[in-house]
């Protein structure tokens, strides 16, 4: 059956169309798509929006404009924006100690950990080494109590060590203590509903039928040196939520891992960060706070991911890997399986890629990289 690509792609962006089409070839570097969507915006206005393939494994439901995909860690870009908005409102700074807003966090030598260190994966809480029930992640209070009591797995501030799941609970609890709402509620009330963005952290049952089926990776990701930080983050039976089923997973609010969205809405939201902090005339973030949010907080070999990474306050900076195009100023986040969202304030470009056949690259999926490369070549 021939590939039916729908959406918009003006002639100057023909390279993007070609790259998108090529990603569906099983012989491509990414191994072929099931269903996917790529959206590119300039100054917050969508210029390319392509989708094709299937939302289900039986190849019966087209991957369409209303298809929601789980974002996994691309959700962290949304969490980073929500915390940045508290900074913008003067309710928090990145130098604020976490314990000053969440006193219980001061346990086990963490009394001086700052919000900026938590947001840049420096606080040593990449996961739980001791055995827990995988269902703990569905219990916000139990998880945050355990994190508050936990001793860091490495000296705080000495290195970054990616927090695949715990990040959402530490950042989310900081947000809740300051704002009074969960991140999912604030996202819905302050951004998604007012701006018409199809982005969710905590997906209500009414939206589940729109979710794409996932095809899991056929190979395990390649890690570098296996240390306690890696084991806690990825290599235990309880490293990720389990035991409750897909419906419960979608309903839960885990701001590090289980956001759902369309590429179109993500590209538009990131477009605010690429164009002075506003979207459709609505202020999302001041340029000054955006600079603080994307400023480098630590760089070097990450203790969990086998990459040199430059971290902002929750955002992956484009250097030194350049997964988000050729501009050093670009920043964003990638998710397990291949999704990503990025903003480039130098060029005003933002974009997002989502899919439902997951690859095994931890970041920098070749399908997304090829699309972003083609997009910049077309500018």
LUMLO-918208 format. One record per residue (C-alpha): x, y, z. Coordinates in steps of 0.5 Angstrom, whole numbers. Each point is the difference from the previous one (the first is absolute). Layout:
LUMLO-918208
{{X Y Z}},
...
This chain:
LUMLO-918208
{{0 0 0}},
{{3 7 -2}},
{{1 5 6}},
{{-5 5 1}},
{{3 6 2}},
{{-4 6 2}},
{{0 7 3}},
{{4 6 -3}},
{{7 1 -2}},
{{1 6 -5}},
{{5 -1 -6}},
{{6 3 3}},
{{0 -6 6}},
{{0 -5 -5}},
{{6 -3 3}},
{{-4 -1 7}},
{{-5 -4 -4}},
{{5 -4 -3}},
{{3 -2 6}},
{{-7 -1 4}},
{{-1 -5 -6}},
{{6 -3 0}},
{{-1 -2 8}},
{{-5 -5 -2}},
{{5 -4 -4}},
{{1 -6 4}},
{{7 0 -2}},
{{1 8 2}},
{{5 1 6}},
{{-6 0 5}},
{{-3 -6 -2}},
{{-6 2 -3}},
{{-7 4 3}},
{{-6 -3 2}},
{{-3 7 1}},
{{3 7 0}},
{{-1 7 0}},
{{5 6 -1}},
{{-2 7 1}},
{{5 6 -1}},
{{-2 7 2}},
{{3 7 -1}},
{{-1 5 5}},
{{-6 -4 3}},
{{-3 -1 -7}},
{{-1 -7 -3}},
{{4 0 -7}},
{{0 -8 0}},
{{-4 -5 3}},
{{0 -7 -3}},
{{-3 -7 2}},
{{0 -7 -2}},
{{-1 -7 1}},
{{-4 -3 6}},
{{-2 1 7}},
{{-1 -7 1}},
{{4 -7 -1}},
{{-6 -3 -4}},
{{1 6 -5}},
{{-7 2 0}},
{{0 7 3}},
{{3 5 -4}},
{{5 4 4}},
{{-4 7 0}},
{{0 7 2}},
{{-3 -2 7}},
{{4 -6 1}},
{{4 1 7}},
{{6 -4 2}},
{{4 -1 6}},
{{6 5 1}},
{{4 -4 5}},
{{6 5 2}},
{{-2 5 -5}},
{{-5 2 5}},
{{6 3 4}},
{{0 6 -4}},
{{-7 1 2}},
{{2 0 7}},
{{6 4 -1}},
{{-5 5 -3}},
{{-5 0 6}},
{{6 1 5}},
{{3 6 -4}},
{{-7 3 0}},
{{0 0 8}},
{{7 3 -1}},
{{-3 5 -4}},
{{-6 2 5}},
{{5 1 5}},
{{-2 -6 4}},
{{7 -4 0}},
{{7 1 -3}},
{{4 -5 -2}},
{{5 1 6}},
{{-6 -1 5}},
{{2 -6 4}},
{{-5 -6 -1}},
{{-1 0 8}},
{{-2 7 0}},
{{-7 -2 -3}},
{{0 -8 1}},
{{3 0 7}},
{{0 -8 0}},
{{5 0 -6}},
{{6 2 5}},
{{1 -7 2}},
{{6 -4 -1}},
{{5 6 -1}},
{{-5 3 -6}},
{{-1 7 4}},
{{4 4 -4}},
{{-3 -3 -7}},
{{-2 6 -5}},
{{-6 0 -4}},
{{5 1 -6}},
{{4 -6 2}},
{{-7 -5 0}},
{{-2 3 -7}},
{{7 -2 -3}},
{{1 -7 3}},
{{5 2 5}},
{{-4 -2 7}},
{{3 -8 0}},
{{-8 -3 0}},
{{0 -3 -7}},
{{-4 -6 3}},
{{-1 -5 5}},
{{6 -5 1}},
{{-4 -4 6}},
{{-6 -4 -2}},
{{-7 3 -1}},
{{-7 -2 -3}},
{{0 3 -7}},
{{-7 3 2}},
{{4 5 4}},
{{0 5 -5}},
{{-8 0 -1}},
{{0 3 8}},
{{3 7 0}},
{{1 1 7}},
{{3 -7 1}},
{{5 2 -5}},
{{2 7 2}},
{{0 -3 7}},
{{5 -5 -2}},
{{4 5 -4}},
{{0 5 5}},
{{4 -5 5}},
{{4 -3 -5}},
{{8 1 0}},
{{3 3 -6}},
{{4 -6 -5}},
{{5 5 -1}},
{{3 7 3}},
{{-5 5 -2}},
{{2 5 -5}},
{{6 -4 -2}},
{{-3 -3 -6}},
{{-7 -1 -4}},
{{-3 -7 0}},
{{-6 0 -4}},
{{-7 -1 4}},
{{-5 -4 -5}},
{{-6 0 5}},
{{2 3 7}},
{{1 7 -3}},
{{-7 1 -1}},
{{-1 -2 7}},
{{5 5 3}},
{{-2 6 -5}},
{{-7 -2 0}},
{{0 1 8}},
{{4 6 0}},
{{-5 3 -5}},
{{-6 -3 4}},
{{3 3 7}},
{{1 7 -3}},
{{-6 0 -5}},
{{-5 -4 4}},
{{-2 -4 -6}},
{{2 -6 -4}},
{{4 1 -6}},
{{-5 -3 -4}},
{{-5 4 3}},
{{4 7 -2}},
{{1 -3 -7}},
{{-7 0 -1}},
{{-2 6 3}},
{{5 5 -2}},
{{3 -3 -7}},
{{-4 -5 -3}},
{{-7 2 1}},
{{1 8 -2}},
{{5 -1 -6}},
{{-4 -6 -3}},
{{6 -5 1}},
{{-1 -8 0}},
{{5 -1 6}},
{{-2 -4 6}},
{{4 -2 6}},
{{-5 -5 3}},
{{-5 -2 -5}},
{{-7 -1 1}},
{{-4 -6 -2}},
{{-4 4 -5}},
{{7 1 -4}},
{{2 -7 0}},
{{-3 -3 -6}},
{{4 5 -4}},
{{7 -3 2}},
{{5 -3 -4}},
{{2 -7 1}},
{{7 -1 1}},
{{5 -5 -3}},
{{5 -1 5}},
{{8 0 -2}},
{{3 -7 -2}},
{{6 2 3}},
{{2 2 7}},
{{4 7 0}},
{{7 0 0}},
{{3 3 7}},
{{7 2 1}},
{{3 -2 7}},
{{-5 -3 5}},
{{0 3 6}},
{{-5 1 6}},
{{-3 6 -3}},
{{-1 -4 -6}},
{{-3 -6 3}},
{{-5 4 4}},
{{-2 4 -6}},
{{-1 -5 -5}},
{{2 -7 2}},
{{-5 -3 6}},
{{-7 -3 -1}},
{{-2 6 4}},
{{3 6 -4}},
{{-6 1 -4}},
{{-7 0 2}},
{{-4 -7 0}},
{{-5 -4 2}},
{{-6 5 -1}},
{{-1 -1 -8}},
{{-1 5 -6}},
{{-6 4 3}},
{{3 1 6}},
{{7 2 -3}},
{{-4 5 -4}},
{{-4 3 6}},
{{6 1 4}},
{{4 7 1}},
{{7 -2 -1}},
{{3 7 -3}},
{{7 -4 -2}},
{{-3 -5 -4}},
{{-7 -1 -2}},
{{-3 6 -4}},
{{-4 0 -6}},
{{0 4 -5}},
{{-1 2 -8}},
{{7 2 -3}},
{{-4 6 -3}},
{{-2 3 7}},
{{7 -2 3}},
{{4 4 -6}},
{{-5 6 1}},
{{1 0 8}},
{{8 0 -1}},
{{-1 5 -5}},
{{-1 5 5}},
{{7 -2 3}},
{{2 1 -7}},
{{-3 7 -1}},
{{1 5 6}},
{{-4 -4 5}},
{{-7 1 -3}},
{{-5 -4 -4}},
{{-6 3 -4}},
{{1 7 4}},
{{0 -4 7}},
{{6 0 4}},
{{2 -6 2}},
{{7 1 3}},
{{4 7 0}},
{{7 0 -4}},
{{4 1 6}},
{{-3 -6 4}},
{{1 -4 -7}},
{{7 1 0}},
{{1 -2 7}},
{{-4 -7 -1}},
{{4 -1 -6}},
{{7 2 3}},
{{5 -5 1}},
{{0 -3 7}},
{{5 -6 -1}},
{{3 -3 -6}},
{{4 -7 -1}},
{{0 -7 0}},
{{-7 -2 3}},
{{0 -5 5}},
{{-6 -4 -2}},
{{-1 2 -8}},
{{6 -2 -4}},
{{1 7 -3}},
{{4 6 2}},
{{-6 5 2}},
{{-1 7 1}},
{{-6 1 5}},
{{-4 6 1}},
{{-6 1 5}},
{{-3 -6 -3}},
{{1 1 -7}},
{{6 -4 -4}},
{{4 5 -3}},
{{2 -1 -8}},
{{7 0 2}},
{{4 -5 -1}},
{{-4 -5 -4}},
{{-4 5 -4}},
{{-6 -5 0}},
{{-5 6 -1}},
{{4 3 -7}},
{{6 4 -1}},
{{-1 6 5}},
{{3 0 7}},
{{-5 4 3}},
{{-6 -5 -1}},
{{-2 -4 5}},
{{-6 -5 2}},
{{-1 -7 2}},
{{0 -7 -3}},
{{-4 -6 3}},
{{1 -8 0}},
{{-2 -3 -7}},
{{2 6 -4}},
{{-5 6 1}},
{{3 7 1}},
{{-2 7 1}},
{{5 6 -1}},
{{0 8 -1}},
{{6 4 -3}},
{{-1 7 2}},
{{6 3 -5}},
{{-4 -2 -6}},
{{-7 0 3}},
{{-1 -8 -2}},
{{-4 -5 4}},
{{-2 -7 -1}},
{{-2 -7 2}},
{{0 -7 -2}},
{{-5 -5 3}},
{{0 -7 -2}},
{{-3 -7 2}},
{{5 -5 -2}},
{{6 1 5}},
{{7 0 -1}},
{{5 -2 5}},
{{4 6 0}},
{{0 4 6}},
{{1 7 -3}},
{{1 2 -7}},
{{-4 -5 -4}},
{{2 0 -7}},
{{-7 1 -3}},
{{-1 7 4}},
{{7 2 -1}},
{{-1 -1 -8}},
{{-6 4 0}},
{{3 6 4}},
{{6 0 -4}},
{{-5 0 -6}},
{{-4 6 3}},
{{6 4 1}},
{{3 -2 -7}},
{{-7 3 -3}},
{{0 7 4}},
